[in-house]
Amino acid sequence: MVEKKAVNRKRDLTLLVIGLIIVLLINYIGSFAFERFDLTSEKRYTLSETSKGLSEKLDDIVYVKVYLDGDFPAGFKRLRDETKEMLDEFRAYSNGNIEYEFINPSESSDKKIRDEIYKQLYKQGLRPTDLNTKTDDGYSNKIVWPGAIFIYRGQELPVQLLKSRIGARSESMLNSSIESLEYEIANAINTLTTVDVPKIAFIEGHGELSDLETASLATSLAEYYTVDRISLDENLTSLTERFMVDSTQSYRVKVKYKSIIIAKPLEKFSEKDKFIIDQYIMHGGRVVWLIDPVFASMDSLQSADITMALPMNLNLNDQLFTYGVRLNTDIVQDIQSAPIPIVTGVVGNQPKTEMFPWFFFPLLTPANNHPIVNNLNALKAEFVSTIDTIAKKGIRKIPLLKTSQYSKVSSVPTRISLDLVRYEPDQTQFNKGRQLTAILLEGEFESVYKNRLTPQIKNANEISFKEKSVLNKMVVISDGDVAKNHVNNKTGEYLALGFDRFTRQEFGNKDFMLNVLGYLCDDSGLMTVRSKKLKIRLLDKTVLKNDKFDWQLINTILPIGLILLFGIAHYFDRKKKFTK
């Protein structure tokens, strides 16, 4: 018996030593061989190589203040937990250079202190969400700030974590927000740590939107880029710079701006300005075309009930046709549209106004799940036209925005009357389906001036003419008002891009434009992270309501019962063993 105990003791010691050696060996290997395992089917917690690279390159602390702490409904708790887990993933690859804290901005019981904190958060760029939660006494209102402030070397960047979409269920919006977490965090880190800030420019000189009309967009873009406004003035070096290569006595061309924005021109482009833009594209410059092929204005309806929609002659049709698109001289009406106020009578001395849907202001929605439009809110457009694609070898065409399926297309010239709002629409006429209004073009573009220049101009070194572009991309949108913010002409004040002063809703115009520029200027592949999709695994609320007590009973009694059964079985097993 003593000998058997000695053998068992020796065996146990041996196993203990072997176990310790294995643990030490695993720790030693883990000190230089780092690996994480993601067992979810959609690889929810697996960062992209771009995100990993951004984290690994950090050489200083990125501190994140997340304002998602407190007593929330289950959905916001899920967003908070997912945010924490995603930050942990980034921190795991950052060599300790990512730190964070979760803050409850509503923690203070003093209303004055809370309001002061709210004002500060709003000033820093975060936006609140009002929550109506059901309680035993009815409903209570709670203000939530679902955002974060990223801080790096004294710089601050606000990030809105909750992505709202008009008409979407709360579960869908929360899932979309969780899908976007990796991109939002990676983009914030990339923006704060980028040394060579890309340059972009708004083009002037052809009646484009003014600096006030694009002030909101320019301010938002300035967080990520150096933003200029330039006039081409038929100057060959306005968008590119040329320098001589000594060894070959030839010229090389470099673009001055990563991307340019042509926002709602009203005047005709000269051939020389078109040539400047064309060669800018041929040498790698990216363009956002916000072009209205039809002129129609609400200003004309201020003094009269009827105005005319007329075709525009901007001298750009041949250029865009060569690149692969045609902007049609028509105008779209859509039952899914933004409302406008109409005076319907007088009460006392005050005019009485009511809101009516204005079919000429369609709400544009994503055409697919491309990173530019993935999880995007609807955009407000004004007097939009349709786009057709042209077969061009080597050009990939990706639809971005479309109208709803309840659309109507009218050729111009045509009359536009405010009387339309007073009648119920004949839905049989709104049968043209979803109409394309924004498109992404990618590939090697052919110059519109190929075979059109004399040999003398074509071979001139100072011009450095190219017939075909490098691999490039551009976005074409058939409504310049997508980038236009409202301006109070009396005070010079402007509203945020996408904010509708009548309904107080914020549409997705600003996010769309930021995504467009982000995609065009992104050479790292960061924008592709936005296409990540997660499965919604929600409880069936009907079953949950009907069988709530049964599941509570099972979850309470079953674990205790299993433990008791195990204890009883173990007791009789020991009794049987030691009785022998």
N, C-alpha and C positions, 0 to 999 in steps of 0.2 A: 504493500500500500504506500509506504514511504517512498519506495523507488518510483512508483507511478506518479506520485506528486512531484518528485524531482524532475522527471521527464517532462511533465506538463509545464512546470515552471520554466524549464530551459526552452521549451517550444514557444511559450508565451513571450519570453524575453527576446528570442530570435525574431519572432514576428514583429515585436515592438521596434527593435533595431532596424529591421528591413523597412518598416513603415516610416520611421524617422528619416532613413536614407532617401526613400522615394520622395517624401515631402520636401526635403532639402534640395534634392536634385531638380524637382519640378520648379521650386522657387528660383534656383540658380539659372535654369533654362529660361524661365519667365522674365528674368532681369534683363535679358538682351533679345529674347524672341517674343514679341508682343502679338497677341492674337485675340480676337473677340468672336463669339459665335452667336449668330442670329437664327433662331429656330422658327421665326414667323414665316408664313407662306409667302407674303409679299415683301419680305426683307425690310420690315418696318424700321428696324434700328440699324440698318447697314448704311453707312454714309457713302456717298459717291467719292470717287477718287479726287475730284475737284475740291470737295469739302475737307477731305482728309489732308490734302496738300495745303490748303489755307491754314488749317489748324497747326500743322507741323512746322510751318514757316514763321509762326508767331515768335517774335523776339522780345515781347513785352506783354504786360498783363492787359487783357481785355476784360473789363468789369461790367457785368450785366445786372441792372436793377429791373426785376420783373414784378409788375404790379398786379399779381394774380394770387394774392393770399387773402384769406378771409372765409366767411361762411357763404359758400356758393351753392347753386343747384348742381346736380350730378354732372351735367354737360360741361360746365365751367371747371369743375374739379378735374374732369378728364383732360381738358385743355391744359390746366395747370400741371398735372402729372406728366402729360406727354411733353410739355415744354421742359420740365426738369430732366426727364430722361434723355431728351435730345441734347440739352446742354451738357449732360454727363457724357454723352457720346463724343461731342466736340472736345470736351475737356480731356478725355482719355487719350486723344491724339495730339494734344497741345503742349505736352511736357509741363503741365501745371500752369500754363499761361492764360487759362480761361477761368474766371471766378464769377460767382453769381450769388445773389440773394433775392428772396421773395419778400415783397413788402405789401402790407395791407394799408392802402391810402385812406381807408375809412375807419381806421382803428380808433382814432380819438373820439371821445364822447362829446367833445366841445365842437359845436357846429362851426364856429368861427375858424377854428384851427383846420377843420376838414375843408372848408371852403377855400382857405388859403392854399392848402395842398393841391386841391383841384385846379385852382387858377394856375399854379406853377406847372403842373403836369400839362395843362392845355397850352401854356406858353412854350413848353419844351417840344410840343408837337404831337402829343397823344390825344386820342379822342375817346370820350366815355360812351358807355352803353347803359341804357335804363333797363332794369330787370323788374318785371312784375312777378313776384313769387307768391304762391298760394300758401296761406297759413290757416290755423284753426279759426282765427277771427276774421278771415276774409283774404285780402290781397295786400301785400306790402311792396313798396317801391324801393329799389336799391340801385345805387350808381356803381358801376363796375368799370375799371380801367384796364381792358384786356390788351396791354401793351408792355413794351420794355424799352429801357434806355441803355444803349451800348456806349461805353466810355473807353477811350483809348488815347493815352498821351494827351489828356486835356480836351480831346474832341468828344462831342456827344452826338449820337444819332438815334432818333426815335424810330421804333418799329411797332406797327400795329399788328397784333397777333390774331385778332378776330377778323375774318374776311366776311363782310356782309354782302348778301345778294338779294335783290328784289324778288319776292315771291318764293324764295327757297325756304324749306323747312329748317328749323333750328338745328336738328340733327345733321342735316346735309351741310349747313354752314360751318358747324363745328368740325365736321370731318374734313371739309375743304381747308379750314384753318390749320388742322393738324397735318394735312398733306403738305402745306406750304411752309411748315416750321423749318425744315432743313434749309430750304432756299432763303428764307428770311434771315436766318442766323448767319448763313454763309455769305449772303450778300452784304449784310451789315459789317461783318469782319473784313470782307474784301474792300468795301468802300472806305472804311477807316484806315486800312493799312496800305492802300494804294499810294505810291509815291508819284508816279507819272500820271497825272489826271488827264483823261482824254478831253479833247476840245471838240465842241459842237457849235453850230452857228445857225441862227435864223436868217434866211435870205430876205433882203429888202429891195425896193426899187421897182416893184411891179404891182403896187397896191396891196401888198400882203398885210396880214393882221399886224396891228401896231404893237409897240412894246407893252402898252397897258393891257391890250386884249390878250396877250400871251404872258402877262406878268406872273400869273399863278403857276403856269407850266415852267416858265424860266426859273422861278424861285425853287421849285421842286427839283428841277434838273441840276441846279447849282450845287445840290448836296452831293452829286456824283460826278459832275463834269465842270469844265470851264466853259461858260456859255457866252457867245458873242452874237452880235447882230452886224451883218455886213451887206453892202450893196455891191453887186457885181460890176456895174458901170462899164461893161464890155472890156474889162481888164483881165488879160490872160492869166495873171498871177494872183487873182483874188482868192482862188480856192486851192491853188497848187503853187509850189515853189520849185524852181529849176536851178540846178547847179551842174557845172561842167566837170566831167571826169577827165583828169589830166592826161591819163595814159591813152585815151581814145579820142580826145577832143570832141566828145559827144556830150549831150545833156542827159541828165537823169531827172526824173520828176518825183516829187514827194507831196502827198496831200497835206494841207494845213489842218484840216478838220477830219476827225473820225467820221462824222456824219453831219449832214445839213438838213434843215427843215424848211420846206417850201409851203407856207401856211396860207391858203386861200388867196392867191393872187387874183387881181381884178383887171390887170392891164396886160397887153400882149408882150410876149418875150421876143427880143430881137434874136436873129440867127446867131449873133456872136455870143450872147448870153447863153443860148442853148448849147453852143459849142463848148463853152467853158464848163457847163454842168456835165455835158456828155463826156468830156475828157477827164473830168474829176472822177466820174464813175469808172471809166476805162482804167484809171490808175489806182483804183481800190477804194474810192470814197463811197460812202453809203448815203442814201437819200430817203427821206420821208416825204412823199408827195401827198399833200392835203389839197386836192384840187376840186373846185366846183365847176363842172362843165355847164351848169345852168345857173343863171342869176335870178334869185328870188329873195326878197327882203321883207321882214316884218315891219320895218320902218315905214314902208309904203302903205301898210294897212293902218297906220296910226291916224292918217288923215282921210282915208277912203276905205270903203268896204271891199274893194276889188283891186288886185294888182296883177301884173303879168309875169309869168316865168318865161325867161328868154334864154336862148343858147348863148354861151360865151365863146369868144374867139381868143384863146390865149396862145395860139401857135405852138401848142405842145402835143397835139394829137399824133403827128408823125413820129415824134420822139418816143412817146409812151407805147405806141403801136410797135415800134421796132424792138422795144424791151419786152413786149409780150402781153400788153393789156390795151383795152379800149374803154374810155369813159363815155358812156352814152348820154346823149342830150335828151334825157327824159327826167321825170320826177316821180318819186315813190310816195304813195300814201299807204299807211299801215294802221289797222285798227288798234294794234298794240303800240300806243303812242303816249307822249307826255301831254299833260293838260295845260291850257292857258286860260287866264281870266277874261271873261266877256261880260260887258255891262248889259244887264237884262232888265233894268228899270231904275226907278228913283224912289228912295225912302226918305221923305222929308226933303232936305236939300242935298242929301248924299246919294251918289250913284250906287246901285246895288249890283254886285258882281258875283258871278258863279263860275266854277271851273268846268271846262268842257275839254274832252280829248281833241287834240289838234293833229289830224292824221298826217300832216306834213312834217311832224316832229317824231319820227319813228324811234322806238327803243331798239337799238342794235344789240344782238346777243352773239356769243361765240359760235363759230361755225364748226369747231372741233375742239380737241384737247391739246392743241399746240401750246408750248410754254408761254407764248405771248398772251393768250386768252384763257388759259386754264384757270378755272375757279374765279373768273372775272364777273363783276357785276354788269348789268345792262348799261349801255352807253346812250346818252341823249344826243340825237342828231337833229339837224335842221335843214330841210329841203335837200334831201339826199338823192343821188342818182345811182343807176345800176352800173356794174362793171362786167365786161365780157373779157374772156381770155383769148389770146391769139397763139396759135401753134408756133412755137419757136424751139428749134433744136437746142438741147442742152439747158433749157430753162425750166426749173421746177416751180410750179405754181401752187401755193398753199392758201386756201380761203381762210380768212380770219374772222370777219364779221358778216352777219346777214340780218335781214329784217325777219319778221315773223312770217308764218305761213299765210296770214291773212293780209296780203299785200295787193296793191293795185298800182300799175305803172301807166303813166300818161306821157305821151310825146309832147315836146314843147315846140312852139309857144303854146301856152295854155293859161287860162284864167285861174286865179286863186281868190276865193271869196270867203269872208268870215261867216257868211250865211250857211256854210256847210255844217257848222257846229250845231245848228238849230234842228237838223233832221237826223233821224236814225239812219245809219249807213245801210245800204243794200249789200248784204254780205255776199250775194252771188257775184258782185263785181270785184270783190277782194279775193280773187282766186288765182293769183299769179305765183303763189308759193313764196318760199324764202329767196330773197334777192341778194346777190353778192354786193357788198359795199366796201370791203377792205380786203386786200390780198397781199401776200408775201411772195416775192420773186427771188429765186436763188439760182445762181449758175454763172456762166460766162456770157456776158452781154455783148452784143454786136453794136458798134458805133452807128448812130443814125447818119453819120457823115461818111460812112464807107462808100467809096466809088462816087463821091460827090465833090471831092476837093481836087484842085489842080495839082499836078506833080510838084510844082514849086512850093506850094503851101504844105502839102503832105510830107515832103522830105526836109522841110526846114528844121534844123536842130533846135532852134529856140522854141518851136511849137511842140516837138516831141509827140507827134500824132500817133495814136494807137487805134487799130481797127477793132480790136477785141479786148475785153476787160480780163483782168485776173478773176479768180473765183470771188464772186461778190453777191450782195443781197440788197434789196430795197423793199419798201412798203408803199403801196398806193391806196389812198383812202378817197372816196368820192364825196367828201364833205369836209370843208375846212373848219366848220364850226365845232367839230369834235375837239379841236385844240383851243377853242376860244372861251375865255371866262367873261362873265358879265361885268360891265363897267358902268358905274354911276357917273354920267357925263357932267353932272353938276359939281360933285365933290372930288372926282378923280379916283374914288375908291373902287376896288374890285373884289369880287367874290372868288372863292376857291373854284378851280376848274372842276366841272361836273356837278356843282351845287346848284340846284334849281330854287330860285328865290320864291317861286309861287307855292311849290309843294313842300319845301324845306327838306327835300330828299337829296342825297349825294349819290350821283351816278358814277359809273366806272371810268369816266373819260380820263382822269388823271392817271389812274393805275394803268390803263391801256397805253397811254403815251409813254409812260415811264418804262413799261415792258417792251414797247417797240424799240425805243432807244437803247434799252438794256440789251436786247437781242442783237441789234445791229452793231453795237459797239463791243459786244462780248466775244472775245477770241479764246476764252478759257473753257467754254462749255458750261459755265455756271447756270445759264438760263435753262438748260435741259433738266436741271434738278426739279424745276417747277412741274414737270409732267409726271411726277411720282404719284401713283394712285394707291389708296388704302381701301380695304374692304370695310364697309359699315356692318358691324356685328351688334345689332340692337336687340333688346328683349322685346318679345311680342306683348304690347301693352294690354291687349284684350285678354290674352291668356293669363298675364300677370295679375290683372284685376280680378278675374273669375276664380283663379286657383291660388290666390295669395296666401290664404290660411294654410292650405295643404302643403305648399312649399315651405312656409315658415315652420310647420310641424315637422316635416321631413328633415330640414336643415338643423332643427334643434334636437329632436329625439334620435335620429339615426346615428350621428357621431357618438352620442353618449351610449346608445345601445351596443354599438360595435365595440366600444372600449370595455363595457361590462362583459360581453360575450368573450372577448379576448382574455379578460382577467379570470373569468370562471374556467375557461378551457385551460389556461396556464396553471391555475390552482390544481385542477384534477390531474393534469399531466405530471406536475411535481409530486403530488401525493402518490400517484401510481408508481413513479420512478423510485422514490425513496422508501415506499412500503416494501418493495422487493429487496 
